Amino acid sequence: MSRFLFVLGSSRRDGNTEQLARHAARALPADVERQWLWLGDHPLPTFADTRHDNPLPPPTGNEKLLLDATLAATDIVIASPLYWYTVSNSTKAYLDYWSNWLRVREADFKARMAPKTLWGVTALAEDTSQAEALEGMLRRSAEYLRMRWAGVLLGNGSKPGDIRNDTEALTRAETFFLPARV
Ligand SMILES: Cc1cc2nc3c(=O)[nH]c(=O)nc-3n(C[C@H](O)[C@H](O)[C@H](O)COP(=O)(O)O)c2cc1C
């Protein structure tokens, strides 16, 4: 059974990125489980590179919550707005933590991430070409962990709700998750 984890990385609730992701998710089959986590509700401590501390203690608090949700998912959707041509700071922090989780023995992170699929959903105010770096970093991150990379759904908007005027993005959203059915 599929289980989608939506990692919401906007610094505001119910922004364009989240609205686009929720629109796309409505097309998922009813039996697909969904979990929505707004990173603002689960702030991570400032990242510290502890990969080489041996052994890494099992995570606690918000870090454990995010690790457990990540491992429980079959599909991870990074729903981050475009900030300075890449993901938001909370999204980047979440991804930085992946590198520590690779060293948590109990997590078996690399082996358990490999069968999963990584997706992206992003709203941006300017031209979609500005999302090249974001698309590249997510694709390369998937490749690094030997995950399947399913691409980024892009939509346009500046203030919350603008995404509803991007009818082309809404139409793309309605079939974006279709490959998940096979
Ligand atoms: C810190 C910051 C940086 C941004 N950088 C870009 C950018 O590089 N390119 C762009 O097109 N829009 C940029 N934007 C605009 C947002 O991507 C846009 O408002 C988007 O709709 C926000 O998504 P949200 O509604 O999900 O929060 C930026 C906005 C902020 C607050």
The ligand as an SDF file (V2000), in Angstrom:
LIG
                    3D

 31 33  0  0  0  0  0  0  0  0999 V2000
   12.6520   34.6130    0.7070 C   0  0  0  0  0  0  0  0  0  0  0  0
   11.9180   34.5080   -0.6060 C   0  0  0  0  0  0  0  0  0  0  0  0
   12.6330   34.2410   -1.7620 C   0  0  0  0  0  0  0  0  0  0  0  0
   11.9670   34.0920   -2.9850 C   0  0  0  0  0  0  0  0  0  0  0  0
   12.6990   33.7910   -4.0970 N   0  0  0  0  0  0  0  0  0  0  0  0
   12.0630   33.6270   -5.2780 C   0  0  0  0  0  0  0  0  0  0  0  0
   12.8030   33.2730   -6.4530 C   0  0  0  0  0  0  0  0  0  0  0  0
   14.0110   33.0890   -6.4460 O   0  0  0  0  0  0  0  0  0  0  0  0
   12.1290   33.1490   -7.6190 N   0  0  0  0  0  0  0  0  0  0  0  0
   10.7630   33.3170   -7.7000 C   0  0  0  0  0  0  0  0  0  0  0  0
   10.2070   33.1440   -8.7760 O   0  0  0  0  0  0  0  0  0  0  0  0
   10.0350   33.6140   -6.5960 N   0  0  0  0  0  0  0  0  0  0  0  0
   10.6460   33.7750   -5.3860 C   0  0  0  0  0  0  0  0  0  0  0  0
    9.9270   34.0730   -4.2630 N   0  0  0  0  0  0  0  0  0  0  0  0
    8.4370   34.1490   -4.3600 C   0  0  0  0  0  0  0  0  0  0  0  0
    7.7690   32.8540   -3.8600 C   0  0  0  0  0  0  0  0  0  0  0  0
    8.3280   31.7090   -4.4960 O   0  0  0  0  0  0  0  0  0  0  0  0
    6.2680   32.8910   -4.1630 C   0  0  0  0  0  0  0  0  0  0  0  0
    5.6740   33.9800   -3.4490 O   0  0  0  0  0  0  0  0  0  0  0  0
    5.5510   31.6230   -3.8000 C   0  0  0  0  0  0  0  0  0  0  0  0
    4.1910   31.7110   -4.1930 O   0  0  0  0  0  0  0  0  0  0  0  0
    5.6160   31.3450   -2.2830 C   0  0  0  0  0  0  0  0  0  0  0  0
    5.0480   30.0730   -2.0430 O   0  0  0  0  0  0  0  0  0  0  0  0
    4.0150   29.8270   -0.8420 P   0  0  0  0  0  0  0  0  0  0  0  0
    2.7790   30.6320   -1.1570 O   0  0  0  0  0  0  0  0  0  0  0  0
    3.7680   28.3550   -0.8900 O   0  0  0  0  0  0  0  0  0  0  0  0
    4.6810   30.2690    0.4150 O   0  0  0  0  0  0  0  0  0  0  0  0
   10.5480   34.2480   -3.0420 C   0  0  0  0  0  0  0  0  0  0  0  0
    9.8270   34.5320   -1.8760 C   0  0  0  0  0  0  0  0  0  0  0  0
   10.5080   34.6680   -0.6600 C   0  0  0  0  0  0  0  0  0  0  0  0
    9.6960   34.9920    0.5830 C   0  0  0  0  0  0  0  0  0  0  0  0
  1  2  1  0
  2  3  1  0
  2 30  2  0
  3  4  2  0
  4  5  1  0
  4 28  1  0
  5  6  2  0
  6  7  1  0
  6 13  1  0
  7  8  2  0
  7  9  1  0
  9 10  1  0
 10 11  2  0
 10 12  1  0
 12 13  2  0
 13 14  1  0
 14 15  1  0
 14 28  1  0
 15 16  1  0
 16 17  1  0
 16 18  1  0
 18 19  1  0
 18 20  1  0
 20 21  1  0
 20 22  1  0
 22 23  1  0
 23 24  1  0
 24 25  2  0
 24 26  1  0
 24 27  1  0
 28 29  2  0
 29 30  1  0
 30 31  1  0
M  END
$$$$
